[in-house]
Amino acid sequence: MRLLNFILFVFFAVSVDCQEYFPEPNNHNWEHRSPEQLNLNAVIIDSAIFFAQSQESTNPRNLQVAHYQSFGREPFGDGIGPHKTRGEQTGIIVKDGYIVAEWGEPNRVDMTFSVSKTFLSSTVGVAYDRGLIQDINDPVYQYMAPIYLVDMPYGDNKAAFFGEPMVLNLFEGEHNKKITWDHLLRQTSDWEGTLWGKPDWADRPDKDPTKWFNRELHEPGTRYEYNDTRVNVLALATANLWNRPLQEVLRDLIMDPIGASNTWRWMGYHNSWIILNGQKVQVPSGGGHWGGGMFINAYDQARLGLMTLHRGKWGNQQILSEEWVDMCLTPTPVKDDYGIMNWFLNTDKKRLPDAPEEAFFHLGAGTNMVYVDPIHNLIIVVRWIDRSAMNGLVKRVINAIE
């Protein structure tokens, strides 16, 4: 009997120890473990941190200045959303759910640029899981109600626009009517038009200006193009689908359930306002290309990574269905290292040669990276690092494990 009791005790202890750890709300309550407690080499972890800090981005910390030195030089490239001066190079390493290292200013709320797209696509994922979208291969126009803009172009000269619709239709015309949710989510829609004053062709424009105004249209799904105007089309279409502010959808159905702080803010543009059920609502942007997007601290980024590491699960709650996560991790046919927005895949180890092929990451300018490694049960959040140093950091952390 004593032997049986001992065996049961050991079995119970091992079972408890193998349970996945998810931090409680409030990032101050996130448990820390030393590298040695999780069988990591502390010296190599320290060298990884030193490497990251030595590779801080050389772009200006004043992100408005950085904008006008880069995207702001494009046609119609003026900033229409807020920018923020960023902090120092920052990072967090999470192993088996526990924080094993952090540096810089992880509590600081900064822009995260295109990692905003992961939050955006997650609001589409929850809509799909709840049946608001029957099939992501459905044309988006079938789901759209009329959109009433706060800043309609008519002003006091309504006679000049007599006979024109006083609502916005994002998917009118033979070309745009073909666009599906999947096309928008995978950045293969080739949507044609202008939204919030930004023509589709003005984002990362062709080097040949003669092609700007009469560009060739590509069949939706046949060509990948990273394009923030079209990302903002997805944001507006998704807000219209939910019939409520996307910020509320994200807070209630994703951020609060994963215990995120109250300091994140998902911002739009000064002109991205619509009337929704009689209320003035700002549609957030899917990135910081012209300002705006998600402003967030590194701990909350790590919570996003921990949720996606566990295939949409947080504790006993399934935030995003496994079916949705499978779609996010399915390569785009015309871009095999990109899944659903903004899940970057490590197909053939092209992006991160020293990481497992099963790893993926949420990536934004800056560089902001939320690295997710199911093989090593590992999350790395790194902010304001030179993009060329991403693999070097990941390699060092993995070496500390292996």
HELIX and SHEET records of a PDB file:
HELIX    1   1 ARG A    2  CYS A   18  1                                  17    
HELIX    2   2 ASN A   27  ASN A   29  5                                   3    
HELIX    3   3 GLU A   36  LEU A   38  5                                   3    
HELIX    4   4 ALA A   42  SER A   54  1                                  13    
HELIX    5   5 LEU A   63  TYR A   68  1                                   6    
HELIX    6   6 PHE A   71  ARG A   73  5                                   3    
HELIX    7   7 PHE A  113  VAL A  115  5                                   3    
HELIX    8   8 SER A  116  ASP A  129  1                                  14    
HELIX    9   9 VAL A  140  TYR A  143  5                                   4    
HELIX   10  10 LYS A  158  PHE A  161  5                                   4    
HELIX   11  11 ASN A  176  LYS A  178  5                                   3    
HELIX   12  12 TRP A  181  LEU A  185  1                                   5    
HELIX   13  13 ASP A  200  ALA A  202  5                                   3    
HELIX   14  14 PRO A  209  LYS A  211  5                                   3    
HELIX   15  15 ASP A  228  TRP A  242  1                                  15    
HELIX   16  16 LEU A  246  LEU A  250  1                                   5    
HELIX   17  17 ARG A  251  MET A  255  3                                   5    
HELIX   18  18 ALA A  298  LEU A  309  1                                  12    
HELIX   19  19 GLU A  322  CYS A  328  1                                   7    
HELIX   20  20 THR A  347  LYS A  349  5                                   3    
HELIX   21  21 ARG A  387  ALA A  389  5                                   3    
HELIX   22  22 MET A  390  ILE A  401  1                                  12    
SHEET    1   A 6 TYR A  98  TRP A 103  0                                        
SHEET    2   A 6 THR A  90  LYS A  95 -1                                        
SHEET    3   A 6 LEU A 378  ARG A 383 -1                                        
SHEET    4   A 6 ASN A 368  ASP A 373 -1                                        
SHEET    5   A 6 PHE A 360  GLY A 364 -1                                        
SHEET    6   A 6 PHE A 344  LEU A 345 -1                                        
SHEET    1   B 4 ASP A 110  MET A 111  0                                        
SHEET    2   B 4 GLY A 293  ILE A 296 -1                                        
SHEET    3   B 4 ARG A 265  LEU A 276 -1                                        
SHEET    4   B 4 TYR A 148  LEU A 149 -1                                        
SHEET    1   C 4 ASP A 110  MET A 111  0                                        
SHEET    2   C 4 GLY A 293  ILE A 296 -1                                        
SHEET    3   C 4 ARG A 265  LEU A 276 -1                                        
SHEET    4   C 4 GLN A 279  PRO A 284 -1                                        
SHEET    1   D 2 THR A 194  LEU A 195  0                                        
SHEET    2   D 2 LYS A 198  PRO A 199 -1                                        
SHEET    1   E 2 LYS A 313  TRP A 314  0                                        
SHEET    2   E 2 GLN A 317  GLN A 318 -1                                        
END                                                                             
